[in-house]
Amino acid sequence: MNYLQTEVRIAEKISRSFNETSIEEQDQKCVEEEFLKQIQGRNSRAFLFSHAMNVDVGPKEDRHLMTGLHTVADVSCSDCREVLGWKYERAYEESQKYKEGKYILEKSKIIKDNW
């Protein structure tokens, strides 16, 4: 096998690896998008964010939500003080631990329709 053939085989392996990763990433993105469609806030659909800006976080309290018991804190707009959603401080069920430290913001509170 010559040098060029070796380079071609390496390139093919990299390409296959990249394509497999891309498919997995696409599948994960579809799962995440489907998950985002199913989140429900108090009054409307909601989004799960890992970060939020220009918000104030209120005191922690335990709440029984649709997905079980959680320690949460209300999140409000730092300008107008309207409650926009909540922050997950603690999840008691193992399957819900991924929510810890994340924010739920209600779509109806953060998106203005008909601008």
Secondary structure, DSSP 8 states (H G I E B T S, - for coil): --HHHHHHHHHHHHHHHHHHHHHHHHHHHHHHHHHHHH-B-SSSBEEEES--SSEEEEEEEEEEETTEEEEEEEEEETTT--EEEEEEEEESSGGGGGGTT-EEEEHHHH--S--
